[in-house]
Each structure stands twice: as C-alpha cells, then as structure tokens.
Amino acid sequence: MIAIPAVDLRDGACVQLVGGAYAEERVRLDDPIGVMRNWEHYGFRRLHLVDLDAATGRGSNFPLIRDMLAEANVPVQVGGGIRTDDRVEELLAAGASRVIVGTRALEERDWLAELAHQHPNALIVACDVRERRVTTRGWAHTLPVDILDVVEELSGLPLGGLLVTAVHKEGQLDGTDLPLMEDVVEASSFPIFASGGVTSMQDLRALEYRGIAGAVIGMALYTGALDPVVVAGEFSE
C-alpha cells in the first residue's frame, strides 16, 4: 500500500477541512508548492491534489495546479470539480498521473463510460461517502444509492481505481471507517484508495491488511499526529 499526502487547494492556499465542511477550515498554508516539495523531501512517492474551489463551484485553482504539476518530481493525481472532457485532457497533458472525477461521473454514467474508454486506466472515480450514501457537488448533495451499488455498476469500466472518502471521518483525527473500506474492497475489481480519518500507523496497517491500494492522508500529517518520515518509509508502494 502507498501513503499519499493530500494537498487541498482553496483560494490559492493549501488547507485542511474538518468533516467535509467548507466552513470548518483547520489548517491553512500559503505556499502549496512548498508544501508539495516538503512531502517529496520526506520520501512520499505520490501526491493527491484537489481543487476545493472547483469542487464546490466557488472558483478554480487550475493555473496553480498546472504550475504544481510542472514542478512535481513524483506522480500526482488531481481532482476537484473536473466535469469536462477538455479539463481531463488538459490535466493529463499538464502531467497528471491520474485524473479524479466525481460528481459528473457519478451523475452521468454515459459520460464516464465514454471518457474511461478514451483514457483507459487514467481515471479514478471519487466516491465521497457519508453513512454508506454517496455524496456529490462538494458533499452538498446525497445520491439515493449505496456505495456498494455504485461499485457494482462501475465494474465493467477501464478505470484506474476508486477513491472512497469517508466524509463523516474527514479531518476528525479519530480513525477511518474500516468496515466501509473492507466492504468496498471485497466488492470491487479496481484498486481502492481510502481517504478520511486516517490518524495512526495502526489505521494504515489495518487498511493495508484489508487490501487497500493507497491511503490518502491529510489532517494527521499536517498536525503532526503522524510522522511523515515513518509513514513514507513504511508505505511507499
């Protein structure tokens, strides 16, 4: 399993939110490129870059993302408000290793299917989950479907993986939703990337034991709850 630091962008800064609530910002760092370089320095071999403004319809950090991709020395997966073919192609051309699609991909499956076949294994579908229900539009809208139903419906597509975020655990520093992640891994033919609530080495080892391909870590790294050197050393592939 690989550990992947999250670099969440808001108004040109790197931030961390609590519980998926845009008003609950706990961490703000004004140099996202410097943050990215720090994670690379600690030995992390992949980064997770998200445009929160685009995800919630408040704006776009695309020029900054393009600059960060040009500066990156490790693969970077990029998500947040990506809802057009052109933006997917722009990000891949700019150097994104994977593009993460969520809201439109889940709400318009025909669009996702066509895009996935145009870019096989280059897309990761983001499934933001609150109490087993999938949310879209920056956590503002809840779809009337269970996450396991979504996993089954996507099973025939040439995707690069699924990113499952336990939104109810996001930024809380009280552990991840292991039963959720275990069920998704068992139901999926794709690599599963887990996010939300990862707080300790025990959390990471438990996710690895359950077959998770990668764990996206935010608040625990930014607050020092996890030692980045130790995490990067143990979970590097």
C-alpha positions, 0 to 999 in steps of 0.5 A: 500500500502507498501513503499519499499526502493530500494537498487541498487547494482553496483560494490559492492556499493549501488547507485542511477541512474538518468533516467535509465542511467548507466552513470548518477550515483547520489548517491553512498554508500559503505556499502549496508548492512548498508544501508539495516539495516538503512531502517529496523531501520526506520520501512520499512517492505520490501526491493527491491534489484537489481543487476545493474551489472547483469542487464546490463551484466557488472558483478554480485553482487550475493555473496553480495546479498546472504550475504544481504539476510542472514542478512535481518530481513524483506522480500526482493525481488531481481532482476537484470539480473536473466535469469536462472532457477538455479539463481531463485532457488538459490535466493529463497533458499538464502531467497528471498521473491520474485524473479524479472525477466525481460528481459528473461521473457519478451523475452521468454514467454515459459520460464516464463510460465514454471518457474511461474508454478514451483514457483507459486506466487514467481515471479514478472515480471519487466516491465521497461517502457519508453513512454508506450514501454517496455524496456529490457537488462538494458533499452538498448533495446525497445520491439515493444509492449505496456505495456498494451499488455504485461499485457494482455498476462501475465494474465493467469500466477501464478505470484506474481505481476508486477513491472512497472518502469517508466524509463523516471521518474527514479531518476528525483525527479519530480513525477511518471507517474500516468496515466501509473500506473492507466492504468496498474492497471485497466488492470491487475489481479496481484498486481502492484508495481510502481517504478520511480519518486516517490518524495512526500507523495502526489505521494504515496497517489495518487498511493495508491488511484489508487490501487497500491500494493507497491511503490518502492522508491529510489532517494527521500529517499536517498536525503532526499526529503522524510522522511523515518520515515513518509513514513514507518509509513504511508505505511507499508502494 
